[in-house]
Amino acid sequence: MAIYESEHTKFMREWMEKHPEQIEEQKKGRALWWDKPQELDSQARAQASKVPVKPYYYDINH
């Protein structure tokens, strides 16, 4: 059974093989946008401060 691979994925895989110097740039970009340190205290405060929302927000009868 063949596994489907899109043309874009093939292109990126081949391009990264031809340009190995870009791997470090890729890691920097990922760290900039995605790999952020998690602050458990601020996450806990945000979770604790949530206000319950009515099932249908615009229903004035409930």
SVG drawing of the C-alpha trace seen along z (x, -y; Angstrom):
<svg xmlns="http://www.w3.org/2000/svg" viewBox="-38 -39 62 41">
<polyline fill="none" stroke="black" stroke-width="0.4" points="0.0,0.0 1.5,-3.3 1.3,-6.3 0.1,-9.5 2.5,-12.4 1.5,-15.8 3.5,-17.6 4.3,-20.3 5.6,-17.8 7.8,-16.2 9.1,-19.6 9.9,-20.6 11.6,-17.3 13.8,-17.6 14.5,-21.3 15.6,-20.6 17.9,-17.9 19.5,-20.3 19.7,-23.1 20.7,-21.6 21.7,-25.1 18.1,-26.0 17.4,-23.5 18.8,-25.9 16.7,-28.7 13.6,-26.5 14.4,-25.8 14.8,-29.5 11.4,-30.3 9.7,-27.6 11.1,-28.8 10.1,-32.3 6.4,-31.4 5.6,-28.1 8.0,-26.8 7.3,-29.1 8.0,-28.3 4.8,-27.5 4.0,-29.4 1.9,-27.1 0.9,-29.9 -0.6,-32.1 -2.4,-29.2 -3.9,-28.2 -5.0,-31.8 -6.6,-32.0 -8.4,-28.7 -9.7,-29.8 -10.9,-33.2 -13.2,-31.8 -16.8,-32.8 -19.4,-30.2 -21.2,-31.0 -24.9,-30.3 -25.7,-27.6 -27.2,-30.1 -25.6,-33.5 -28.4,-35.6 -31.3,-33.8 -32.8,-36.3 -35.2,-33.7 -32.5,-31.7"/>
</svg>
